[in-house]
Amino acid sequence: MREHGSDERMLVILPTFNEAGSLAATVSRLRAAAPTAEVLIIDDASPDGTGAIADALAAADPLLRVQHRPGKLGLGTAYVQGFRAALAGGYRYVVEMDSDGSHLPEQLPDLLAAARAGAGLVMGSRWIAGGRISGWPWHRRWISRTGTRVARLALRSRLHDITSGFRVIDARWLSRVDLARIGSHGYGFQVELAWTLERMGCPIAEVPITFVERRIGRSKMSLGIVLEALARVLTWGWQLRFAPSRLPRPVRPAAADETPAP
């Protein structure tokens, strides 16, 4: 990846919970793929020692820091916390990426290139030409594909992989999102954020990625998380059609001297 100026500083947010077996390798690969990227690990008091591993990585890497939380508070709240840190720190690009190796750090430059070309949100997509999944059984593919189709239909979205968690967001667009109104705590957070930006008119690009099933540890996906996301999507879809005034406002109130994002 070629070097860029300080006006293109990038913060990669890695939420962690029980990722002791994969975190160090993910960070190492990320550092090779994006040497100048700054990294924020947000650990939810992992009982397997992930937090201590993150601290050791931070001690050896001046571009990496760690925030510890008191317990398992959810993926969505971890990202919102990371977003606030990114906006306060003046970063240009904010990256969402799993810490378990499912998202290939080597593909981050492809997503970043699309952001530099003008996309406010770049999504790594499994369900477009060139995208693929490695290691999933048929039922996992069916659940993911069906969930995406339901969300696209309910929300009238044009996004092919609205649940994808591998993303680059231009902070000029992220700064307009009312983060206090993002209510999803689990994986529904990814749908809510992407749909919020889509409704705002944010230019969105989908870049094909390879999603690899984790080899170490256990997936955090559960029936409860799936049902939470489904319930929210169906509720938003109903409001979109029959009670649009009840939909959450996607844009935060702007300050009087604020210049809107392009």
C-alpha positions as CSV (number, residue, x, y, z in Angstrom):
1,M,0.0,0.0,0.0
2,R,1.5,3.3,-0.9
3,E,2.0,6.0,1.7
4,H,-0.5,8.8,2.1
5,G,-0.6,12.1,4.0
6,S,-1.9,12.7,7.5
7,D,-5.2,13.9,6.0
8,E,-5.9,10.2,5.2
9,R,-5.2,8.7,8.6
10,M,-7.1,5.4,9.1
11,L,-8.3,3.7,12.3
12,V,-9.0,0.0,12.2
13,I,-11.5,-1.0,15.0
14,L,-11.2,-4.6,16.2
15,P,-13.9,-5.6,18.7
16,T,-12.8,-8.7,20.7
17,F,-14.3,-11.3,22.9
18,N,-12.5,-14.5,23.5
19,E,-10.1,-14.1,20.5
20,A,-6.9,-15.2,22.3
21,G,-6.1,-17.7,19.6
22,S,-6.5,-15.5,16.6
23,L,-5.9,-11.8,17.6
24,A,-2.1,-11.7,17.3
25,A,-2.1,-13.3,13.8
26,T,-4.8,-11.0,12.6
27,V,-2.9,-7.9,13.8
28,S,0.3,-9.2,12.3
29,R,-1.4,-9.7,8.9
30,L,-3.1,-6.3,9.2
31,R,0.2,-4.6,9.9
32,A,1.7,-6.2,6.8
33,A,-1.2,-5.2,4.6
34,A,-1.6,-1.6,6.0
35,P,1.7,-0.6,7.7
36,T,0.6,2.9,8.6
37,A,-2.9,2.0,9.8
38,E,-3.7,2.8,13.4
39,V,-5.5,0.0,15.3
40,L,-8.0,0.2,18.2
41,I,-8.8,-3.0,20.0
42,I,-11.9,-2.9,22.1
43,D,-12.1,-5.9,24.4
44,D,-15.2,-6.9,26.4
45,A,-13.4,-8.4,29.4
46,S,-12.6,-11.6,27.6
47,P,-12.2,-14.4,30.1
48,D,-9.7,-16.2,27.9
49,G,-7.0,-13.5,28.3
50,T,-7.6,-11.7,25.0
51,G,-7.2,-8.4,26.8
52,A,-3.8,-9.2,28.1
53,I,-2.7,-10.3,24.6
54,A,-4.0,-7.0,23.2
55,D,-2.0,-5.0,25.9
56,A,1.1,-6.9,24.9
57,L,0.6,-6.1,21.3
58,A,0.0,-2.4,22.1
59,A,3.2,-2.3,24.2
60,A,5.2,-3.4,21.1
61,D,3.3,-1.3,18.5
62,P,3.0,2.5,18.9
63,L,0.2,2.5,16.3
64,L,-2.0,0.2,18.4
65,R,-4.0,0.9,21.5
66,V,-6.5,-1.0,23.6
67,Q,-9.8,0.0,25.4
68,H,-11.1,-2.4,28.0
69,R,-14.8,-2.7,28.8
70,P,-16.3,-4.2,32.0
71,G,-18.2,-7.0,30.3
72,K,-19.7,-8.3,27.1
73,L,-21.7,-5.3,25.9
74,G,-22.3,-6.2,22.3
75,L,-20.7,-5.7,18.9
76,G,-22.8,-2.6,18.1
77,T,-21.8,-0.7,21.2
78,A,-18.1,-1.6,20.7
79,Y,-18.2,-0.1,17.2
80,V,-20.0,3.0,18.3
81,Q,-17.4,3.5,21.0
82,G,-14.7,3.1,18.3
83,F,-16.5,5.5,16.0
84,R,-16.5,8.2,18.7
85,A,-12.8,7.7,19.2
86,A,-12.1,7.9,15.5
87,L,-14.2,11.1,15.1
88,A,-12.6,12.7,18.1
89,G,-9.1,11.7,16.8
90,G,-9.6,13.3,13.4
91,Y,-9.2,10.2,11.3
92,R,-10.3,10.3,7.7
93,Y,-11.1,6.6,7.3
94,V,-12.7,4.2,9.8
95,V,-12.4,0.4,9.2
96,E,-14.7,-2.3,10.6
97,M,-13.1,-5.7,10.6
98,D,-13.4,-9.0,12.5
99,S,-10.5,-10.0,14.7
100,D,-10.9,-13.8,14.1
101,G,-9.3,-14.0,10.7
102,S,-12.6,-14.3,8.8
103,H,-11.9,-11.0,7.0
104,L,-8.6,-11.1,5.1
105,P,-6.5,-8.1,6.0
106,E,-4.8,-8.5,2.6
107,Q,-8.0,-7.3,1.0
108,L,-8.2,-4.1,3.0
109,P,-6.2,-2.1,0.3
110,D,-9.0,-2.9,-2.2
111,L,-11.7,-1.5,0.0
112,L,-9.5,1.5,0.8
113,A,-9.0,2.2,-2.9
114,A,-12.7,2.4,-3.4
115,A,-13.0,4.9,-0.5
116,R,-10.3,7.0,-1.9
117,A,-12.2,7.0,-5.2
118,G,-15.1,8.7,-3.6
119,A,-17.3,6.1,-1.8
120,G,-18.5,7.2,1.6
121,L,-19.1,3.6,2.6
122,V,-17.2,0.6,1.1
123,M,-18.6,-2.8,1.9
124,G,-16.7,-6.1,1.4
125,S,-19.3,-8.2,-0.3
126,R,-19.6,-12.0,-0.4
127,W,-22.7,-11.9,-2.7
128,I,-21.5,-10.1,-5.8
129,A,-19.3,-11.3,-8.7
130,G,-15.9,-12.2,-7.4
131,G,-17.1,-12.6,-3.8
132,R,-16.9,-16.0,-2.1
133,I,-17.1,-17.9,1.2
134,S,-14.7,-20.5,2.3
135,G,-15.5,-23.2,4.9
136,W,-19.2,-22.6,5.5
137,P,-21.7,-25.5,5.4
138,W,-24.8,-25.1,3.2
139,H,-27.1,-24.1,6.1
140,R,-24.8,-21.1,7.1
141,R,-24.8,-19.9,3.5
142,W,-28.6,-20.3,3.3
143,I,-29.1,-18.3,6.5
144,S,-26.8,-15.5,5.4
145,R,-28.2,-15.3,1.9
146,T,-31.8,-15.5,3.1
147,G,-31.2,-12.8,5.7
148,T,-29.7,-10.5,3.2
149,R,-32.6,-11.0,0.8
150,V,-35.2,-10.3,3.5
151,A,-33.4,-7.1,4.6
152,R,-33.1,-5.9,1.0
153,L,-36.8,-6.5,0.4
154,A,-38.0,-5.1,3.7
155,L,-35.8,-2.0,3.6
156,R,-35.9,-1.4,-0.1
157,S,-32.2,-1.5,-0.1
158,R,-29.9,-1.9,-3.1
159,L,-27.0,-3.4,-1.1
160,H,-26.1,-7.0,-2.0
161,D,-24.4,-7.8,1.4
162,I,-26.0,-5.4,3.9
163,T,-24.9,-7.7,6.8
164,S,-21.2,-7.6,5.9
165,G,-18.9,-6.5,8.7
166,F,-15.8,-5.7,6.6
167,R,-16.1,-2.0,5.8
168,V,-14.3,1.3,5.2
169,I,-16.2,4.4,6.2
170,D,-15.3,8.0,5.3
171,A,-15.4,9.9,8.6
172,R,-17.0,12.9,6.8
173,W,-20.1,10.7,6.3
174,L,-19.8,8.9,9.6
175,S,-19.8,12.3,11.4
176,R,-23.3,13.0,10.1
177,V,-24.8,9.8,11.6
178,D,-26.6,10.2,14.9
179,L,-24.8,7.5,16.7
180,A,-26.9,7.9,19.8
181,R,-29.9,6.6,17.8
182,I,-28.2,3.4,16.6
183,G,-30.1,0.9,18.7
184,S,-28.8,-2.5,17.6
185,H,-26.3,-4.2,19.9
186,G,-25.7,-7.4,17.9
187,Y,-25.1,-8.1,14.2
188,G,-28.2,-6.1,13.4
189,F,-26.0,-3.1,13.9
190,Q,-24.3,-3.7,10.6
191,V,-27.7,-3.6,8.8
192,E,-28.8,-0.5,10.7
193,L,-25.6,1.5,10.0
194,A,-25.5,0.6,6.3
195,W,-29.1,1.4,5.8
196,T,-28.8,4.6,7.7
197,L,-26.0,5.8,5.4
198,E,-27.9,4.6,2.3
199,R,-31.0,6.6,3.3
200,M,-28.7,9.7,3.8
201,G,-27.6,9.4,0.2
202,C,-24.1,8.3,1.0
203,P,-22.2,7.0,-2.0
204,I,-21.7,3.3,-1.4
205,A,-19.4,0.8,-3.2
206,E,-19.4,-3.0,-2.8
207,V,-16.1,-4.7,-3.3
208,P,-15.8,-8.5,-3.6
209,I,-14.1,-10.3,-0.8
210,T,-13.4,-13.8,0.4
211,F,-14.9,-14.6,3.7
212,V,-13.1,-17.4,5.5
213,E,-14.7,-19.4,8.3
214,R,-12.7,-19.0,11.5
215,R,-10.3,-21.8,12.4
216,I,-9.8,-21.0,16.0
217,G,-12.4,-20.3,18.7
218,R,-16.2,-20.2,18.4
219,S,-18.5,-18.0,16.4
220,K,-20.4,-15.4,18.4
221,M,-23.5,-15.9,16.2
222,S,-26.5,-17.2,18.1
223,L,-30.2,-17.7,17.6
224,G,-30.9,-14.7,19.8
225,I,-28.7,-12.4,17.7
226,V,-30.4,-13.6,14.5
227,L,-33.8,-13.0,15.9
228,E,-32.9,-9.5,17.2
229,A,-31.7,-8.5,13.7
230,L,-34.8,-10.0,12.0
231,A,-37.2,-8.3,14.4
232,R,-35.5,-4.9,13.8
233,V,-35.5,-5.3,10.1
234,L,-39.1,-6.2,9.9
235,T,-40.0,-3.4,12.2
236,W,-38.1,-0.9,10.1
237,G,-39.7,-2.3,7.0
238,W,-43.2,-1.8,8.4
239,Q,-42.4,1.7,9.5
240,L,-41.0,2.5,6.1
241,R,-44.2,1.6,4.5
242,F,-46.9,2.6,7.0
243,A,-45.4,4.9,9.6
244,P,-42.3,6.7,8.1
245,S,-42.4,9.4,10.7
246,R,-41.6,6.8,13.3
247,L,-38.3,5.8,11.6
248,P,-35.2,6.9,13.5
249,R,-33.7,10.1,12.2
250,P,-30.6,9.1,10.4
251,V,-28.8,12.4,10.6
252,R,-27.6,14.1,13.8
253,P,-28.4,17.8,14.3
254,A,-25.7,19.9,12.6
255,A,-23.8,22.7,14.4
256,A,-24.4,26.2,13.0
257,D,-20.9,26.5,11.6
258,E,-20.6,22.9,10.3
259,T,-20.0,22.2,6.7
260,P,-22.0,19.1,5.4
261,A,-20.1,16.2,4.0
262,P,-19.9,16.0,0.2
